[in-house]
Amino acid sequence: MYTKLLGKGLITLLLVGLLAGNLMVGARLYSQEPSADERETAYSHISLLTKVLQQIRHNYVDEEKTKYQDLIYGALRGMLHSLDAHSQFLEPSMYTDMKSTTQGHFGGLGIVISIRDGVLTIVAPMEDTPGFRAGLLPGDKIIEINGESTEGLSLPAAVKQLRGKPKTEVTIKILRTNPYEIKEVTIVRDEINVPTIKDIKMLEDEIGYIRVTQFAEPTSDALQEGLDTLIKENMKALVLDLRNNPGGLLSSAIDISQKFVKRGKMIVYTQGRNQQRIQKFVARGRIHYTDFPIVILVNGGSASASEIVAGALQDHNRAILIGEKTFGKGSVQSVLPLGDGSAIRLTTAKYYTPSERVIHENGIEPNITVSMPPDQWRKLLIKRSRPESYTLQEGEESYEDIIDIQLERALDVLKGIMIFEA
């Protein structure tokens, strides 16, 4: 018996020793060599982890739950989750799923989610998707998925539950604060493939309008085609609509931003805990439109890449922001593979605008605040999607009285600028 326990203890100490070694290697990669006192403190805490691991292995009632891998994976999940909502330990299966969902199309609801104030929150539903048609709104709190509470649920785990094969169902319960409402909806998943550029058109007084719904690989080229079309129609000013745009690729945000600022100007930079590890992104490319005024429309559903574009053009006095404060999602996650097929998703930096404003959890404040309730924005999109010859079905609302007050304010501002410049 003593020999058996001794063997288990040696295995435990070996595992913990390997874990300690990996921790030390990681620490040297991201910081300077720790002092002797710091190593002493680290070892004492690792010793505590070892003791707990041994107690669980020897005394926990259900022996099948005390496998070394299960316990270590559980400790790693808790360790990463305690840092922030976006850091996560990815078991081999989750890491494989994550890689597959970043390529091609997928089945889902068409909503972008994040963690706000510790609660799973909808950043924005993409239009023409199941989530949008179900009436989900930016700011809705998801409190249950398929009857199970989302309390303590990590962001990657929530995404995995919401995504699935097209034509399958998922039931979610949401909490809406304005007006206060709790409701449960069952939504049928669908393949999500939303055009990233919509509503390219000329408005009154030679003012162009382009709406960007998300930032993906084809977005920059599609925007360029829209600009070429509007310039041929003698566009003198532009409204760039980023409302309810939940973001996307950093490279796409940079490609779009650099179209409107001079070459060499800063667009965004990232900075981690090491002050020397700063990555700067500046405007490059051949085409730079700097000779017509721009208004960017933003709201609480504008996040991530949208905030990078809005912040850059605002800082360089290249655009006036109208609408509402943006979501405030501006942290960088690095995926670091481990030796057994698992990985960690770790927040390693934050995004900063050219004037050194922190985007994460702060958002971008508009130059001119014009509020519009999320439900009114949703009704406006439904109204726009209907052709002129559309016949209302029984029970449908017409929405003809819905006015885009934010766009109207943008037109007033641009007309004033054009008159002043003339």
LOGUVEX-496504 format. One record per residue: residue in three letters; chain; x, y, z of N, C-alpha, C in turn. Coordinates in steps of 0.02 Angstrom, whole numbers. Each point is the difference from the previous one (the first is absolute). Layout:
% LOGUVEX-496504
   code   unit      nxx      nyy      nzz     caxx     cayy     cazz      cxx      cyy      czz
    ala      A        X        Y        Z        X        Y        Z        X        Y        Z
...
This chain:
% LOGUVEX-496504
   code   unit      nxx      nyy      nzz     caxx     cayy     cazz      cxx      cyy      czz
    met      A       42      -61        0      -42       61        0       43       63        0
    tyr      A       52       -1       45       44       58        5       36       12      -66
    thr      A       22      -56      -32       34        6      -64      -46       29      -53
    lys      A      -63      -21        1      -49       25      -49      -11       75        8
    leu      A       -9       21       64      -10       71       13       63       40      -19
    leu      A       58      -29       15       62       34      -17        6        8      -76
    gly      A      -20      -51      -37        3        5      -73      -46       54      -26
    lys      A      -61        4       28      -46       52      -21       28       69       16
    gly      A       29        5       59       29       64       20       56       21      -47
    leu      A       42      -47      -20       55       16      -45      -26       22      -68
    ile      A      -54      -33      -25      -29       19      -64      -28       71        4
    thr      A      -34       14       58      -28       67        9       55       53        0
    leu      A       53      -14       39       55       48        3       32       10      -68
    leu      A        4      -55      -40       29        5      -66      -42       44      -45
    leu      A      -67       -9        2      -45       42      -40        5       73       19
    val      A        0       11       66        5       69       24       67       30      -18
    gly      A       53      -40        3       65       24      -20        2       21      -73
    leu      A      -33      -41      -43       -3       19      -70      -41       63      -10
    leu      A      -56        6       37      -41       60       -4       40       61       22
    ala      A       38       -8       55       40       56       24       53       20      -52
    gly      A       29      -51      -33       50       15      -51      -30       39      -58
    asn      A      -61      -20      -22      -33       36      -54      -16       71       19
    leu      A      -22        9       62      -15       67       25       62       44       -1
    met      A       56      -28       21       62       38        0       22       19      -70
    val      A       -7      -46      -48       18       15      -69      -44       55      -28
    gly      A      -67       -4       14      -45       52      -23       16       67       30
    ala      A       18        0       64       16       63       33       61       33      -32
    arg      A       50      -40      -18       60       28      -31      -14       28      -69
    leu      A      -51      -27      -34      -17       26      -66      -31       68        3
    tyr      A      -38       13       53      -39       62        3       25       50       51
    ser      A       49      -16       39       25       47       49       72      -16       16
    gln      A       30       40       44       69      -12       19        3      -58       50
    glu      A       61      -25       10       10      -55       47      -22       21       70
    pro      A      -44      -38       34      -23       21       66       55       -7       52
    ser      A       -7       40       53       48       -3       54       -9      -64       40
    ala      A       49      -14       45       -3      -60       42      -61        1       45
    asp      A      -18       60       26      -59        6       43      -63      -16      -39
    glu      A       -5       23      -63      -59      -13      -40       -6      -75      -15
    arg      A       57      -33      -15       -2      -72      -13      -21      -38       63
    glu      A       22       24       58      -19      -32       63      -75        3        9
    thr      A      -29       59      -15      -73        8        6      -36      -45      -50
    ala      A       24       -3      -61      -31      -42      -51        1      -73       21
    tyr      A       57      -24       24        6      -70       20      -46      -16       59
    ser      A       -9       47       46      -44      -14       57      -72       -8      -22
    his      A      -20       40      -49      -69       -6      -26       -9      -63      -41
    ile      A       52      -19      -38       -3      -62      -38       -4      -59       49
    ser      A       35        6       56       -4      -52       51      -71       -7       26
    leu      A      -35       57        8      -70       -2       21      -43      -36      -51
    leu      A       12       14      -64      -36      -34      -54       12      -75        3
    thr      A       62      -19       14       18      -71        5      -39      -35       56
    lys      A       -4       34       57      -34      -30       58      -75       -9      -15
    val      A      -30       49      -32      -71       -6      -17      -10      -56      -49
    leu      A       44       -5      -50       -5      -53      -49        5      -69       34
    gln      A       44       -7       47        7      -63       36      -62      -16       41
    gln      A      -26       51       34      -60      -11       41      -59      -23      -43
    ile      A       -7       31      -58      -55      -20      -45       11      -71      -25
    arg      A       60      -15      -20       15      -67      -26      -14      -54       51
    his      A       15       13       63       -4      -52       52      -68       -3       35
    asn      A      -37       57        0      -59        2       43      -66       16      -35
    tyr      A        1       24      -62      -63       19      -32      -44      -61      -11
    val      A      -65        8       10      -46      -57        3       -5      -37      -66
    asp      A        0       36      -57       -7      -33      -65       69       -6      -32
    glu      A       28      -59        3       68      -10      -22        9       12      -75
    glu      A      -54      -13      -39        7        7      -72        9       73      -20
    lys      A      -13       48       45        9       71      -15       68       26       20
    thr      A       43      -44       24       64       23       27       60      -19      -44
    lys      A      -12      -10      -64       55      -13      -45       44       62       -4
    tyr      A       65      -11       -6       46       56       -1      -16       51      -55
    gln      A      -15      -23      -59      -15       46      -55      -62       42       16
    asp      A      -52      -32       27      -61       36       17       14       54       52
    leu      A       39      -17       51       14       48       53       44       58      -25
    ile      A       51      -16      -39       43       52      -26      -38       45      -49
    tyr      A      -39      -31      -45      -40       40      -46      -49       45       37
    gly      A      -30      -27       54      -46       41       40       36       59       32
    ala      A       60      -12       25       39       54       30       18       53      -51
    leu      A       18      -22      -61       17       47      -52      -60       40      -23
    arg      A      -58      -32       -5      -61       36      -18      -14       56       50
    gly      A        3      -17       64      -12       50       51       51       55        0
    met      A       63      -18      -11       54       49        0      -10       52      -55
    leu      A      -15      -23      -61       -8       46      -57      -64       40        6
    his      A      -54      -33       23      -65       34        5        2       55       53
    ser      A       43       -8       50        3       50       54       33       65      -24
    leu      A       34       -1      -57       36       59      -24      -48       50      -31
    asp      A      -38      -22      -49      -50       43      -33      -46      -44      -41
    ala      A      -51       31      -28      -51      -39      -36       25      -29      -65
    his      A       55       25      -27       22      -22      -65       57      -51        3
    ser      A       32       -6       57       54      -50        7      -32      -68       15
    gln      A       29      -53      -29      -33      -65        5       50      -56      -12
    phe      A       -8      -54       39       37      -61      -15      -41      -41      -49
    leu      A       31      -19      -55      -33      -37      -53       24      -73        0
    glu      A      -43      -45       19       16      -71       -4        9      -18      -74
    pro      A       33      -56      -15       13      -17      -70      -61        4      -46
    ser      A      -58      -25       24      -60        3      -43      -23       71      -11
    met      A        3       42       53      -21       70       -7       48       38      -45
    tyr      A       64      -15        5       50       33      -43      -12      -18      -73
    thr      A      -16      -62      -13      -15      -22      -68      -63       35      -26
    asp      A      -52        5       42      -61       33      -20       13       74      -15
    met      A       41       32       41       14       71       -9       34       12      -68
    lys      A       47      -43      -18       34        7      -64      -47      -10      -58
    ser      A      -46      -46        7      -46      -14      -56      -52       55       -8
    thr      A      -22       32       55      -51       51       -5       27       66      -24
    thr      A       66        9       -3       29       61      -27       10       -5      -75
    gln      A      -19      -56      -30        8      -10      -72      -68      -17      -30
    gly      A      -18       36      -54      -61      -16      -36      -62       22       38
    his      A      -58      -29      -21      -64       17       30      -13      -46       59
    phe      A      -51       18       40      -17      -40       57      -74        8       15
    gly      A      -27      -47       37      -70        5       20       -5       36       67
    gly      A      -45       47        4       -7       38       62      -61       44       -1
    leu      A        0       49       45      -57       45        8       12       68      -33
    gly      A       63       15      -16       14       65      -29        5       55       52
    ile      A       22      -17       60        9       51       52       73       -1       23
    val      A       25       59       17       67        6       29       -9       12       74
    ile      A       35      -39       41       -9        5       73       66       17       33
    ser      A       -5       26       60       58       15       41      -21       -6       73
    ile      A       48       11       45      -15        1       71        2       72       24
    arg      A      -54       25       28       -2       68       27      -27       -4       71
    asp      A       37       29       46      -18       -1       71      -11      -72       24
    gly      A       39      -46      -27       -4      -70       21      -58      -38      -28
    val      A      -37       29      -47      -60      -32      -29        8       -7      -75
    leu      A      -21      -57      -27        1      -12      -72      -47       50      -34
    thr      A       27       41      -45      -38       56      -28        4       -1      -76
    ile      A      -56       16      -33        0        6      -73       28       67      -20
    val      A       55       -1      -39       28       62      -26      -44       27      -55
    ala      A      -15      -43      -49      -43       20      -55      -23      -61      -38
    pro      A      -64       -2      -19      -23      -52      -46       11       23      -72
    met      A       25      -45      -43        9       17      -70      -68       -4      -35
    glu      A      -12       49      -42      -65        0      -34       -6      -59      -48
    asp      A      -61      -18      -15      -15      -56      -44       26      -66       26
    thr      A        2       -6       66       22      -63       32      -54      -22       49
    pro      A        2      -63       23      -51      -24       46       -6       43       64
    gly      A       57       22       27       -2       40       61      -35       67      -11
    phe      A       13       31      -57      -32       64      -16      -75      -10       -9
    arg      A      -19      -52      -37      -71      -12      -13      -38      -19       64
    ala      A       36      -27       49      -32      -18       64      -10       60       45
    gly      A       26       58      -20      -10       61       39       52       13       53
    leu      A       57      -35       -3       53       12       48       30       69      -12
    leu      A       21       34       54       24       69       -5       68        7       33
    pro      A       40       49      -21       62       14       35      -13       15       74
    gly      A       41      -28       43       -9       12       71      -41      -53       36
    asp      A      -34      -43      -38      -38      -54       32       48      -47       37
    lys      A      -18      -19       62       40      -46       40      -26      -71      -10
    ile      A       44      -46      -19      -19      -70       -8       10      -34       67
    ile      A      -55      -18       33        5      -29       67       -8      -76        0
    glu      A      -26      -28      -54       -5      -72       -6        9      -22      -72
    ile      A       31      -58      -10        5      -32      -65      -25      -71        8
    asn      A      -53      -17      -36      -30      -67        4      -15      -19       72
    gly      A      -27       47       38      -22      -13       68       54        0       53
    glu      A       63       11      -19       55        1       48       26       71        8
    ser      A       12       19       62       23       68       16       68       13      -32
    thr      A       10       63      -22       64       20      -29       46       31       53
    glu      A      -21       -1       63       43       28       52       66      -38        4
    gly      A       55       37       -5       65      -32        2       22      -32      -65
    leu      A      -42        3      -51       16      -31      -65       50       44      -37
    ser      A       54      -29      -24       50       38      -37      -26       18      -69
    leu      A       31       51      -30      -22       22      -65        9      -53      -54
    pro      A       58      -34       -6        6      -53      -51      -50      -56       11
    ala      A      -13      -18       64      -48      -53       13      -71       20      -22
    ala      A      -17       64       11      -66       25      -21       -6       -1      -76
    val      A       52       22      -34        0       -1      -74      -10      -71      -25
    lys      A       34      -48       32       -7      -69      -22      -71      -26        8
    gln      A      -34       21       54      -69      -23       11      -49       33      -49
    leu      A       14       62      -19      -47       35      -44        9      -21      -72
    arg      A       61      -16      -20       11      -23      -68      -19      -74       -7
    gly      A      -14      -20      -60      -18      -70      -13      -19       -9      -72
    lys      A      -23      -59      -16      -19      -15      -69      -61       41      -20
    pro      A       -2       25      -62      -60       34      -24      -61      -44        6
    lys      A      -57       31       11      -66      -32        7      -10      -31       69
    thr      A       49        7       45      -10      -24       69      -23       58       43
    glu      A      -31      -16       57      -29       52       43       43       12       62
    val      A       -4       61       25       29       18       64      -48       48       34
    thr      A      -10      -11       65      -46       42       38       41       43       48
    ile      A      -11       65       -2       36       45       45      -51       43       38
    lys      A       19       18       61      -40       45       40       40       65        8
    ile      A      -31       56      -15       35       64        3      -32       46       51
    leu      A       41       43       27      -22       53       45       12       67      -35
    arg      A      -53       38       -9        4       66      -32      -15       52       53
    thr      A       42       51        3       -6       49       55      -43       60      -19
    asn      A       -5       17      -64      -37       60      -18      -43      -13      -62
    pro      A      -65      -14        9      -35       -8       64       16      -68       31
    tyr      A      -11       -6       66       17      -62       35      -44      -57      -26
    glu      A       33      -54      -19      -37      -57      -28       44      -62        3
    ile      A      -29      -56       17       33      -65       -5      -41      -43      -47
    lys      A       33      -25      -52      -39      -42      -46       44      -56      -26
    glu      A      -32      -54      -20       33      -59      -26      -18       -8      -73
    val      A       50      -11      -42      -12       -9      -72       37      -62      -24
    thr      A      -32      -36      -45       31      -58      -32       15       20      -72
    ile      A       64       -7      -19       23       24      -65       30      -59      -39
    val      A      -14       -2      -64       28      -51      -44       65       26      -30
    arg      A       54      -36       12       64       21      -27        0       -1      -76
    asp      A       42       42      -28        6        3      -73       73       14      -17
    glu      A       18      -11      -63       68       17      -22        6       75       -4
    ile      A       51       28       32        7       72        4       47       24      -55
    asn      A      -26       39      -45       40       27      -56      -29       68      -18
    val      A       17       51       39      -29       67       -8       46       44      -41
    pro      A      -26       35      -51       41       47      -38       29       53       47
    thr      A       64       16      -10       33       47       46      -12       73      -19
    ile      A      -17       13      -63      -14       68      -23      -71        2      -27
    lys      A      -40       47       25      -70        5      -22      -18       73      -10
    asp      A      -53       11      -36      -31       67       -8       50       51      -27
    ile      A       32      -15      -55       42       50      -33      -46       44      -42
    lys      A       -5       63       18      -47       43      -37       19       73        9
    met      A      -27       42      -45        9       71        5      -62       31       32
    leu      A       12       39       52      -54       35       34       -7       69      -31
    glu      A      -32       45       35      -10       68      -25       64       40        1
    asp      A        3       51      -43       55       49       -2       68      -34       -9
    glu      A        2      -51      -42       63      -34      -18       36      -29       60
    ile      A      -39      -25       48       28      -34       59       -9      -75       -9
    gly      A       56      -36        1       -2      -73       -8      -12      -35       66
    tyr      A      -23      -62       -4      -16      -40       60       22      -72      -12
    ile      A       39      -27       47       21      -70       -2       -7      -28       70
    arg      A      -30      -59        5       -7      -33       65       43      -63        0
    val      A       43       -5       52       44      -57        9      -28      -42       57
    thr      A      -19      -62      -14      -32      -42       50       49      -40       43
    gln      A       60      -14      -27       52      -35       37       65        6      -39
    phe      A       55      -18       32       65        6      -31       28      -69      -14
    ala      A        2      -19      -64       25      -65      -21       50       10      -57
    glu      A       26      -54      -28       51        6      -52      -24       38      -62
    pro      A      -61      -10      -24      -21       36      -61      -25       71       13
    thr      A       -4       22       62      -32       64       16       36       59      -32
    ser      A       65        2        3       38       57      -27      -11        8      -75
    asp      A        3      -56      -37       -9        3      -72      -72       21      -17
    ala      A      -48      -26       38      -70       18      -12      -12       74       15
    leu      A       32       26       52       -6       71       16       30       42      -56
    gln      A       57      -22      -26       33       37      -54      -46        4      -61
    glu      A      -33      -55      -17      -47        1      -56      -57       49       13
    gly      A      -24        3       63      -53       47       16       24       72       -6
    leu      A       60       14       23       28       67       -5        9       20      -73
    asp      A       25      -47      -41        9       15      -72      -67       18      -31
    thr      A      -52      -36       17      -66       14      -28      -25       69       20
    leu      A        6       16       65      -25       64       25       41       59      -27
    ile      A       65       -9       -7       42       54      -26      -17       15      -73
    lys      A      -16      -53      -37      -22       11      -70      -66       39       -2
    glu      A      -39       -5       54      -63       38        3       10       68       33
    asn      A       62       22        3       18       67       24      -11        9       75
    met      A       17      -51       40       -7        5       72       45       54       28
    lys      A      -27       43       45       37       54       31        9      -11       76
    ala      A      -35      -48       29        5      -15       71      -25      -72       10
    leu      A       19      -30       58      -16      -71       11      -26      -12       70
    val      A      -52      -41        5      -23      -28       64       21      -73        1
    leu      A       43      -18       48       22      -69        9      -37      -27       61
    asp      A      -45      -47      -11      -44      -25       53       30      -64       31
    leu      A       21        5       62       28      -57       37      -45      -21       57
    arg      A      -62       21       -1      -46      -18       54      -14      -76        0
    asn      A        1      -28       61      -11      -72        9       51      -43      -38
    asn      A       57       29      -16       54      -39      -31       43      -28       56
    pro      A       -2      -66       12       35      -28       58       75      -10      -10
    gly      A       26       18      -58       72       -4      -11       19      -56      -47
    gly      A       58      -30       13       26      -53      -43       75        1       -2
    leu      A       29       -1      -60       72       -6       -8       35       67        9
    leu      A       55       -1       38       41       59        9       27       24      -67
    ser      A       22      -46      -42       29       18      -65      -51       38      -42
    ser      A      -63      -20        4      -53       34      -38      -11       71       26
    ala      A        1        8       66       -8       67       30       57       46      -22
    ile      A       60      -26       -3       58       40      -21       -6       18      -73
    asp      A      -19      -48      -42       -7       12      -72      -51       56      -14
    ile      A      -54        0       38      -53       50      -11       22       67       28
    ser      A       29        0       59       21       64       30       51       36      -43
    gln      A       47      -36      -28       54       32      -37      -24       31      -66
    lys      A      -61      -15      -21      -27       33      -59      -15       74       12
    phe      A       -8       19       63      -25       67       15       49       44       37
    val      A       61      -24       12       51       41       33       63        0      -42
    lys      A       44       47       13       61        5      -39       47      -59       15
    arg      A       39      -17      -50       47      -55        7       49       14       57
    gly      A       12      -50       41       46        8       56      -34       17       66
    lys      A      -63       19       -2      -36       18       61      -16      -63       41
    met      A        3        7       66      -16      -55       44      -75      -17       -4
    ile      A      -15      -64       -2      -71      -22        2      -17      -28       68
    val      A       41      -44       25      -12      -30       66       65      -32       23
    tyr      A        8       -9       65       57      -39       24      -22      -42       58
    thr      A       37      -54       11      -15      -45       56       58        2       48
    gln      A      -16       -8       64       52        0       51      -18      -50       54
    gly      A       48      -42       18      -10      -48       53       31       24       65
    arg      A       14      -47       44       27       20       65       71       26       -5
    asn      A       37      -22      -50       67       23      -11       -2       63      -43
    gln      A       22       56       27       -4       64      -34       37        0      -66
    gln      A       49      -46       -7       38       -2      -62      -34      -41      -54
    arg      A      -50      -38       18      -35      -43      -48      -61       38      -29
    ile      A       13       51      -39      -51       40      -32        0      -15      -75
    gln      A      -59      -16      -26       -6      -13      -72      -42       56      -31
    lys      A       30       36      -47      -33       57      -31      -24      -18      -71
    phe      A      -58       26      -18      -28       -9      -66      -12       69      -31
    val      A       32       13      -56       -5       65      -32      -30       -7      -69
    ala      A      -24       56      -27      -33        0      -65       52      -11      -56
    arg      A      -17      -48      -43       43      -12      -58      -46       -1      -62
    gly      A       17      -36      -50      -42       -3      -60       12       59      -46
    arg      A      -37       -1      -56        9       51      -52      -55       52       -1
    ile      A      -60      -18       21      -58       45       -6      -18       28       68
    his      A       -3       67        5      -17       32       63      -48       58      -15
    tyr      A      -63       -7       23      -50       52      -11        2       49       59
    thr      A       27       59      -12        6       49       54      -33       67      -17
    asp      A      -39        1      -55      -26       65      -24      -75        7        5
    phe      A      -35      -45       36      -72       11       10      -17      -17       73
    pro      A      -49       36       29      -18      -10       71      -36      -67       10
    ile      A        9      -27       60      -30      -66       16      -34        5       68
    val      A      -58      -31        4      -33      -13       64       -5      -75        9
    ile      A       20      -24       59       -7      -71       16      -55       -8       52
    leu      A      -48      -44      -15      -55      -14       46       18      -60       43
    val      A       -6        7       66       16      -54       47      -54       -5       53
    asn      A       -2      -58       33      -46       -9       57       29      -54       46
    gly      A      -40      -22       48       24      -48       48       15      -68      -28
    gly      A      -22      -14      -62       15      -63      -34       61        4      -44
    ser      A       33       58       -2       62        8      -38       58      -23       45
    ala      A       37      -50      -21       50      -28       45       62      -21      -39
    ser      A       55      -10       37       61      -30      -25       27       38      -61
    ala      A        1      -31      -58       28       32      -60      -36       65      -17
    ser      A      -65        5       15      -37       62      -11       28       56       42
    glu      A       19      -16       61       27       50       45       70       22      -21
    ile      A       37      -46      -30       67       18      -26       -6       51      -56
    val      A      -46      -12      -47      -10       46      -56      -26       67       25
    ala      A      -51       -2       43      -30       62       25       51       40       41
    gly      A       38      -34       43       48       35       41       56       31      -41
    ala      A       24      -36      -50       55       26      -42      -21       62      -38
    leu      A      -57       -4      -33      -22       57      -40      -20       60       43
    gln      A      -26      -14       60      -16       54       46       64       34       26
    asp      A       50      -40       18       62       29       27       36       43      -52
    his      A       -4      -19      -63       33       38      -53      -44       56      -27
    asn      A      -57       13       33      -47       52      -22      -21      -12      -73
    arg      A       -4      -63      -17      -20      -18      -68      -74      -14       -4
    ala      A      -32      -14       55      -72      -14        0      -31       26       65
    ile      A      -63       17       -5      -41       19       58      -42      -60       18
    leu      A        1      -21       63      -39      -57       23      -67       24       27
    ile      A      -54      -31      -23      -67       17       21      -36      -63       22
    gly      A      -36        3       55      -38      -57       24        8      -10       74
    glu      A       20      -60       20        7      -17       71       67      -32       14
    lys      A       20       -1       63       63      -30       21        4      -72      -23
    thr      A       58      -20      -25        8      -68      -26        8      -51       57
    phe      A        4      -64      -18       -4      -54       49       59       -2       47
    gly      A       60        9      -26       60       -4       41       31      -70        3
    lys      A       14      -28      -59       30      -66       -5       66        7      -37
    gly      A       55        6       38       64       14      -31       58      -34       32
    ser      A       -4      -65       10       57      -38       28       24      -51      -51
    val      A       64      -18        5       30      -46      -47        8      -68       33
    gln      A      -25      -52      -33        8      -68       26       49      -39      -45
    ser      A       50      -30       32       47      -42      -35      -15      -73       17
    val      A       -1      -43      -50      -10      -71       11       68      -34        1
    leu      A       17      -30       57       65      -31        9       -9      -76        6
    pro      A       17      -38      -52       -8      -73        2       45      -32       53
    leu      A      -24      -54       30       39      -39       48       17      -68      -30
    gly      A       41      -37       35       28      -61      -30      -49      -57       -9
    asp      A      -56       -1       37      -45      -58       -3      -60       12      -45
    gly      A        3       51      -42      -56       14      -45      -47       52       28
    ser      A        9       21       62      -41       53       29       34       67      -13
    ala      A      -31       54       24       29       66       -9      -29       47       52
    ile      A       32       57        8      -29       53       42      -14       60      -44
    arg      A      -56       31       13      -20       63      -34       10       54       52
    leu      A       51       41       -8       22       45       52       -2       73      -24
    thr      A      -29       43       41        0       72      -15       71       26       11
    thr      A       31       23      -54       70       20        3       11       74      -12
    ala      A      -51       36      -24        9       72      -14      -68       33       -6
    lys      A        1       67       -4      -60       39      -10       11       47      -60
    tyr      A      -56       19      -31        4       46      -56       -2       72       25
    tyr      A       40       43      -32        2       71       16       -9       40      -64
    thr      A      -39       54        4       -8       44      -58       64       41       -8
    pro      A        8       36      -56       61       40      -10       13       50       56
    ser      A      -52       25       33        9       48       55        6      -34       68
    glu      A       14      -66       -2       13      -40       60      -62      -12       43
    arg      A      -58        1      -30      -61      -18       37       -7      -76        1
    val      A      -19      -27       58      -11      -71        7      -71      -16      -22
    ile      A       -7      -44      -48      -67      -18      -25      -36      -47       47
    his      A       37      -49       28      -31      -54       38      -35       26       62
    glu      A      -64      -17        7      -43       17       56      -13       75        6
    asn      A       26       39      -47      -14       72       -1      -43       21      -59
    gly      A       13      -32      -58      -37       19      -59       24       66      -29
    ile      A      -31       21      -55       16       62      -33      -61       47        7
    glu      A       12       59       26      -54       49        8      -10       37      -66
    pro      A      -62        9      -22      -12       38      -62       11       74       12
    asn      A       13       36      -55        5       73        5      -68       31       13
    ile      A      -51      -30      -30      -69       24        9      -43      -59       21
    thr      A      -30        4       58      -41      -55       26      -72        7      -24
    val      A      -24      -51      -35      -69       -4      -21      -23      -71       16
    ser      A      -47       -6       47      -21      -66       23      -56      -29      -42
    met      A        3      -66      -10      -53      -37      -34       -8      -67       34
    pro      A      -60      -16       26      -10      -65       33       16      -58      -48
    pro      A       30      -54       26       17      -57      -43      -59      -28      -39
    asp      A      -59        0       31      -58      -27      -35      -19       44      -59
    gln      A       11       65        6      -15       45      -56       48      -12      -58
    trp      A       64      -13       16       49      -16      -52      -20      -65      -36
    arg      A      -23      -49       38      -20      -63      -30      -60       10      -47
    lys      A      -49       39       22      -58       14      -42       21       38      -64
    leu      A       49       44        8       24       38      -57       31      -46      -53
    leu      A       38      -50       23       31      -48      -47      -54      -42      -35
    ile      A      -52      -19       37      -55      -38      -31      -33       43      -53
    lys      A      -12       63       16      -31       46      -48       42        7      -63
    arg      A       66        6        9       45        8      -58        1      -62      -44
    ser      A       -7      -59       32        5      -63      -38      -61      -13      -44
    arg      A      -54       35       12      -61      -12      -38        2       39      -66
    pro      A      -15      -34      -55       -4       37      -64      -59       48       -1
    glu      A        2       46      -46      -54       51       -4      -68      -32      -12
    ser      A       -1      -56      -34      -63      -33      -17      -22      -50       54
    tyr      A       35        1       59      -14      -50       51      -71        8       28
    thr      A      -34      -57        7      -68       -1       29        3      -29       70
    leu      A      -26       38       48        2      -22       69      -41      -63       10
    gln      A       28      -48       37      -36      -60       17      -44       14       62
    glu      A      -46      -44       12      -45       10       57       40        0       66
    gly      A      -11       51       39       34        6       64       66       36       -2
    glu      A       26       16      -61       64       35       -6       -9       75       12
    glu      A       52       31       28        1       72        8       31       32      -62
    ser      A      -22       61      -15       26       32      -61       67       34       11
    tyr      A       11       27       59       62       36       17       11       61      -44
    glu      A      -50       23      -35        9       58      -44       15       64       39
    asp      A      -19        2       63       13       61       39       68       -1       34
    ile      A       39      -53       -9       67       -4       30       49       44      -39
    ile      A       33       45       36       47       47      -31       70      -12       26
    asp      A       48        2      -43       70       -9       19       27       68       23
    ile      A      -10       16       63       19       66       25       76        9        0
    gln      A       38      -55        8       73        6        0       26       16      -70
    leu      A      -28      -32      -51       19       15      -69      -20       71      -19
    glu      A      -59       22       22      -21       68      -15       48       51       29
    arg      A       23      -13       63       48       46       30       66        0      -38
    ala      A       20      -59      -25       61       -5      -40       -5       42      -63
    leu      A      -57       -3      -33      -11       40      -61        4       74       15
    asp      A      -31       22       55        2       70       19       72       24       12
    val      A       39      -41       35       69       18       14       41        5      -64
    leu      A       -6      -49      -44       38        1      -62      -21       58      -45
    lys      A      -64       15       -3      -22       58      -40       31       65       27
    gly      A        3        5       67       29       59       29       74        7      -16
    ile      A       37      -57        3       71        0      -17       10       19      -73
    met      A      -40      -27      -44        7       14      -71      -15       74      -15
    ile      A      -49       28       33      -15       71       -9       57       42       25
    phe      A       28      -18       58       55       39       29       62       -3      -46
    glu      A       14      -60      -26       58       -7      -44       -9       37      -65
    ala      A      -63        3      -25      -14       35      -63        8       75        9
